[in-house]
Amino acid sequence: MSGLLADANTPGYAPDNLAQQNSKSVERLSMSQNNRIEVERIRKDFPILGREVRPGVPLVYLDSTATSQKPVSVLRAMDDYYRRTNANIHRGIHTLAEESTALYEEARKKIAAFINAASARQIIYTRNTTESINLVAYSFGRNFLKDGDTIILTEMEHHSNLVPWQILAAEKNLQLEFIPVTPDGLLDLEAYASLLQRQPPLVAFTHMSNVLGTINPARDIIRLAHENGAITLLDGAQSVPHFPVDVQELDVDFLAFSAHKMCGPTGIGILYGKRELLEAMPPFNGGGDMIKRVHLRSFVANEIPYKFEAGTPAIAEVIGLGAAIEYLSQVGMSQIAEHEHQIIDYALERLEEIPGVNVFGPPSAQKGGVASFTLKGVHPHDVSQILDQDGVAIRAGHHCAMPLHEKLNLPATARASFYLYSTLTEVDLLVDAIYKVKTVFRV
Amino acid sequence: MDDFYRELIIDRYKNPQYRGQLDPADISFEDDNPLCGDHIRVDLRVDPQGMIKEVAFDGHGCAISQASADLLMESIYGKSLEEVKLLTKEDILEMLGIDLGPVRLKCALLSLKVLKAGVYGLGEASDDLVE
């Protein structure tokens, strides 16, 4: 067996001056072998996971919540496109243009199938989750929300699901209300029920917190919203990459997510919307491709989804996302979720036994593969910096969720996050490296 | 890299010599690093000749930002405001004695940025002050 597990046994990888790192992952390995994910085989699909951060220091990548790594099939799909097919889409009548257009539209069908959308026309290409939400705020919000209306958000939102609504609220004189986060890191659904009495036209919330890891009961939240006449927007940036998401089962009105967090490239995001909503909404950006006809002083908008896709899009990236979806589907989203659950379960157990470490969010049963923590007496940036010396890549800061950190009364946290290629051994390496931080800072 | 958390930096982080506030102060300025939320406030008392007589900093953040603030306060004690205006990124790096990548450089330079914005009497601390 090559790869990380073998490397972990080489000298210098686990410093022997620390008594604490008797690795418990070994006893769990038999368990992971029975798991349907073959993580060592998966790791070989990701070239970057084989690199060393510095000579002799292999990468331990625990920052997939920020962005995931990319399998070679995605890299190849984009490379092949530029080497063989590159042409602008939709209007060219030559072979390359036909092939490009076909690849671009095939990806849309794969994406629709992946989230079980009824039609590929409901899949709109954007730049990222942020732009998808801005599209809804701009195109739906500006036209269908009225002076004095209330929008319900939550206290655990990423800035991308806060700031667009703040901008809109200032423009249209809207009220923003927030479902509170309980001390356990869950949404307070009783408070939500009473907020719904304000008859909000829109409820926008995250499917999974990028800080606490909390997986919110989206189906219940959406059902309650609908019972009260509200439209719903789900921020799926952290859910679609990590577990099965079915838009028809959820009955969600809008779903936003990004390719780069799900093994795809940066620069391409998705907005799913219910057909009648998308058809009623005016265009977002104006320009080429979003029109049927243009006169000097007027235009007729194209049909969905093109109405929302002005200008030459990120064609190679769309094709890369299509390849990413094929890859994830082959591994199996339920299997990925199960694998991550096993990792987070172990990570929480190991982190919580370190004196001075405080992990935030609900117990592993209610969360995805995200562990945000603090180490008493050491700023998260310093934790991250020292971990980097051992090749362990985590994130430190407010993770674009400053209001949540204010609520937790913390300027910053350190965050380790996991994906289909994460291993139990990597959790051990994280824990060993945290003990090193404690040595350096004498805490 | 192993020297990153030199004894000096850990010591100054854990036992700063110039942490506090001066009230009243002749020059007082504070700012954040928006990328990470680090916060530094600098207070100075200056005599009529423009010589710095008392210094203090306050705030929160990583060891690099807080230790570099403490070392910076020590280095400007007894200097003139004109000398402070001449301080650069290189002076801070020399004090810290380590190499920093672009992200952590912002942590290290936050105190100098705040100090210079205060000394120049500017409304906001710009990166131009430390480049």
Interface residues (C-beta under 8 A of the other chain):
Chain A: R54 V378 H379 P380 H381 D382 Q385 I386 Q389 A396 G397 H398 M402 H405 P411 A412 V440 F441 R442
Chain B: M1 D2 F4 Y5 I10 K14 L35 C36 G37 D38 H39 H60 G61 C62 A63 I64 R104 C107
